């Protein structure tokens, strides 16, 4: 019953946002455009929407992290809002909010995504801001130290029975596998991650040739392609393939290891 009550607000919001079935329109199939630097642009226009969402997706998450560097993807995600060559620290979110939009990011075991949802007229702003942090993110020792402290503080605040039980469950179910580690990383690993590690991780996993930029909602596809060619296509690729590295082999069952 409590789960149903928790879902009720989301269901109500969805019902209010969706057009009446009689007014529903046939949507064109999504279109993918590959830019010269390898970046993929996924276009899914919806004329019934009231906003446009621009998200940058990478097929890299905590499961791809090598031993001793757990949490580096989440750490890099947090650095995304610390500024870039032409956008000061915190200005990315400030400019999106000033347009009446929202912005955030997320890291999982298998992918990393950052996004902004904006009024259709602000589509160009999303491309401009994302292009700047793809090309010239401000990775500095000061920003790294600040985000390490923030992650450590967050972990301490979340040390409750539920969180601890889930971490132990995953560690047991995925013994000796990357999926058994928390996305935020193991405390000892986080302390050892250096600025050089983050810079190398960015080059290997977050170049434009590994990115998919999705544009969903109310927008003109031709205009989106024009903006992508203006802001995103000039970014030089880092030379790393889009394919994800294979996962390490599964560990043998405890009984088999004991034989």
C-alpha positions in Angstrom: 0.0 0.0 0.0 2.8 2.4 0.9 4.5 1.7 -2.5 1.2 2.5 -4.3 0.9 5.8 -2.4 4.5 6.7 -3.3 3.8 6.1 -7.0 0.6 8.0 -7.0 2.1 11.5 -7.4 4.2 10.4 -10.4 1.3 8.7 -12.0 -0.8 11.9 -11.6 1.9 14.1 -13.1 2.2 11.7 -16.0 -1.5 11.7 -16.6 -1.7 15.5 -16.6 1.3 15.8 -18.9 0.1 13.4 -21.5 -2.4 14.7 -24.2 -5.9 13.3 -24.4 -5.9 10.1 -26.5 -8.1 11.8 -29.1 -5.5 14.5 -29.5 -2.5 12.1 -29.7 -0.3 12.5 -32.7 1.7 10.0 -34.7 5.3 10.5 -33.8 8.1 10.2 -36.4 10.6 7.4 -35.7 13.8 8.6 -34.0 16.6 9.6 -36.3 20.3 9.1 -35.7 22.9 11.4 -37.3 26.6 10.6 -36.9 28.9 13.7 -36.9 32.4 13.7 -38.4 34.1 13.3 -35.0 32.0 10.1 -34.3 29.5 11.6 -31.9 26.0 10.2 -32.5 23.0 12.6 -32.4 19.7 10.9 -31.6 16.7 13.0 -32.6 13.2 12.2 -31.2 10.8 15.2 -31.8 7.4 15.3 -30.2 5.2 18.3 -31.1 2.9 17.7 -28.2 5.7 18.3 -25.6 6.2 21.6 -23.9 10.0 21.4 -23.4 13.1 19.8 -25.0 15.6 17.6 -23.2 19.2 17.4 -24.3 21.2 14.5 -22.7 24.7 13.2 -23.3 25.1 9.5 -22.8 28.3 7.4 -22.5 28.6 3.6 -22.3 30.9 3.8 -19.3 29.9 3.2 -15.7 31.4 1.9 -12.5 31.5 -1.7 -13.9 34.2 -0.6 -16.3 36.5 0.8 -13.5 39.7 -1.1 -12.9 40.6 -2.4 -9.4 41.9 0.3 -7.2 40.0 3.1 -9.0 36.4 2.3 -8.0 34.3 5.5 -7.9 36.3 7.4 -10.5 33.3 7.6 -12.9 31.0 9.1 -10.2 33.8 11.4 -9.2 34.2 12.5 -12.8 30.4 13.1 -13.1 30.5 15.5 -10.2 33.4 17.4 -11.8 31.1 18.1 -14.8 29.5 21.0 -12.8 32.8 22.5 -11.7 33.2 24.6 -14.9 34.9 24.5 -18.3 36.9 26.8 -20.5 34.2 29.4 -21.1 31.7 28.5 -18.3 32.7 29.3 -14.7 32.2 26.9 -11.8 28.5 26.5 -11.1 27.5 28.6 -14.2 26.2 25.7 -16.2 23.3 25.1 -13.8 22.8 28.8 -13.1 22.3 29.5 -16.8 19.9 26.6 -17.3 17.9 27.6 -14.3 17.7 31.2 -15.6 15.9 29.8 -18.7 13.4 28.0 -16.5 15.1 24.6 -17.0 16.6 21.9 -14.9 20.0 20.0 -15.1 21.6 17.0 -13.5 23.7 13.9 -14.1 23.7 10.3 -13.2 26.2 7.4 -13.0 25.2 3.8 -13.0 27.2 0.6 -13.3 26.8 0.6 -17.1 26.4 4.2 -18.3 26.9 7.8 -17.4 24.4 10.5 -18.4 24.1 14.3 -17.9 21.1 16.3 -19.1 19.2 19.5 -19.2 15.5 20.1 -19.8 14.7 23.5 -21.2 12.1 25.6 -23.0 12.4 24.9 -26.8 13.8 28.4 -27.4 16.9 27.6 -25.3 18.0 24.5 -27.3 21.1 26.4 -28.5 22.2 27.0 -24.9 22.2 23.3 -24.2 24.4 22.6 -27.1 26.8 25.4 -26.3 27.1 24.4 -22.6 27.6 20.7 -23.4 30.1 21.4 -26.1 32.3 23.4 -23.7 32.5 20.7 -21.0 33.0 17.9 -23.5 35.9 19.8 -25.1 37.5 21.6 -22.1 36.3 20.5 -18.7 38.0 22.2 -15.8 39.8 19.3 -14.1 41.9 20.8 -11.3 43.4 19.6 -8.1 41.2 22.0 -6.1 38.0 20.7 -7.8 39.1 17.1 -7.3 39.7 17.7 -3.6 36.4 19.4 -3.1 34.4 16.6 -4.8 36.3 13.9 -2.8 35.2 15.7 0.4 31.6 16.0 -0.9 31.4 12.3 -1.7 32.9 11.3 1.7 30.4 13.5 3.5 27.6 12.0 1.4 28.6 8.5 2.3 28.7 9.3 6.0 25.3 10.8 5.8 23.9 7.7 4.1 25.3 5.1 6.5 21.9 3.8 7.5 20.9 0.1 7.8 19.2 0.0 4.4 22.1 1.4 2.5 24.6 -0.8 4.3 22.5 -3.9 3.7 22.2 -3.2 0.0 25.9 -2.7 -0.3 26.5 -6.0 1.4 23.9 -7.7 -0.7 25.5 -6.5 -4.0 29.0 -7.4 -2.7 27.8 -10.9 -1.9 25.8 -11.5 -5.1 28.6 -10.1 -7.4 31.6 -11.4 -5.4 34.9 -10.4 -7.1 33.0 -8.6 -9.9 32.8 -4.8 -10.6 29.0 -4.9 -10.0 29.6 -5.7 -6.4 31.2 -2.3 -5.7 29.2 0.8 -4.9 29.0 3.4 -7.7 30.4 6.0 -5.3 33.5 3.8 -4.9 35.3 2.2 -2.0 36.7 4.7 0.5 40.3 3.6 0.1 40.1 3.8 -3.7 38.6 7.2 -3.7 41.5 8.6 -1.5 44.1 7.3 -4.0 42.5 8.7 -7.2 44.7 11.5 -8.6 44.1 14.3 -11.1 46.1 12.4 -13.6 43.9 9.4 -13.2 40.8 11.6 -13.9 42.4 13.1 -17.0 43.3 9.7 -18.3 39.8 8.4 -17.6 38.3 11.3 -19.5 40.4 10.7 -22.5 39.7 7.0 -22.5 35.9 7.1 -21.9 34.5 10.5 -22.5 35.6 11.6 -25.9 33.0 12.8 -28.5 33.3 9.6 -30.5 31.9 7.6 -27.5 29.0 10.0 -26.8 25.4 9.8 -27.9 23.5 13.1 -27.6 19.8 12.6 -27.4 17.4 15.5 -28.2 13.8 14.7 -27.2 10.7 16.8 -27.0 9.6 20.0 -28.8 12.3 21.1 -31.3 13.0 21.4 -35.0 15.2 18.5 -36.1 16.9 20.6 -38.8 17.8 23.2 -36.3 19.1 20.6 -33.8 21.4 19.2 -36.5 22.6 22.7 -37.4 23.4 23.4 -33.8 25.2 20.0 -33.4 27.4 20.7 -36.4 28.2 24.2 -35.0 28.9 23.3 -31.4 29.7 19.5 -31.2 31.2 18.5 -34.5 34.4 20.6 -34.2 35.4 18.8 -30.9 38.4 16.6 -31.7 38.0 12.9 -30.9 40.3 11.3 -28.4 41.0 8.2 -30.5 39.2 5.7 -28.3 36.6 3.3 -29.8 33.0 3.3 -28.8 33.0 -0.4 -27.9 33.1 -1.2 -24.2 35.9 -3.4 -22.9 34.8 -7.0 -22.0 34.0 -7.7 -18.4 36.4 -9.7 -16.3 35.6 -13.5 -16.0 33.3 -14.5 -13.3 34.9 -15.8 -10.1 34.6 -19.5 -9.4 32.1 -20.6 -6.7 33.5 -20.8 -3.2 33.2 -24.6 -3.1 35.1 -24.9 -6.4 37.9 -22.6 -5.1 38.3 -24.8 -2.0 38.9 -28.0 -4.0 
